[in-house]
């Protein structure tokens, strides 16, 4: 698991509540249920109104993906495809049918199955690139709902503050209750701004970044399968695929 999002969110909330404690305040004063309910569910409702129902119902899956995404191992994938290229070069493409059992990447398995079934290289490329594009669109929709929530949340918080100030004006005849009402009013704005900048916008950016990395890895797989199907020299396959790896992800070679 790549813990960047979890660490970042904990660090951001820790900084906010920690600074409040250092100034002599109590973090418990921020946990006012009406304000939190208004900001969280009001923001979700506004984002839902601007999209499709399937976008909103998929938000739980996107949250899991953002927090629990697995680390990508593109260099290990390259090494696996080089071994498959060597086997296909020695024994033929049909020999990969047994080797597919040891392939953990589902996209690579599907591509290899298409190649083994004799799918034309151009058709194979179109099918696999279609999967990449479909994934890119799905991830874009998931990132958009978080970006929308990041845009709506501060405004919903302001609405909560206005509602709170209305209650303040209704109770001007009771000065003893005003302190609590004024504090409660501004807590809504705080939650709106805080969740937008610590949760929703970072999560949207996280989904975009994960999508870029995963789609790049899928494109790497496509290049590998096309070369394996063509019977290319395994050394050339290795060089081509390693040239597509992002800087710093190439496997370390032992010193001679």
MOPEUR-V19052 format. One line per field, one symbol per residue. ss: DSSP state (~ for helix, > for strand, _ for the rest). burial: 1 if it has 24 or more other C-alpha atoms within 12 Angstrom, else 0. Layout:
ss = ???
burial = ???
//
This chain:
ss = ___~~~~~~~~~~~~~~~~~~~____~~~~__~~~~~~~~~~~~~~~~~___~~~~~_~~~~~~~~~~_____~~~~~~~~~~~~~~~~~~_~~~~~~~~~~___~~~~~~~~~~~____~~~~~~~~~~~~~~~~~~~~~~~~~~~~~~~~~~~~~~~~~~~~~~~~~~____~~~~~~~~~~~~~~~~~~~~~~~~~~~~~~~~~~~~~~~~~~~~~~~~~~~~~~~____~~~~~~~~~~_____________
burial = 0000110010000001000000000000010100110111111111110000001100100110111010011111111111111111100011111011001010111111111100001001100110010011011111111111111111111111101110010000000000001111111111111111111111111111011111111111111111111111010011011101100000000000
//
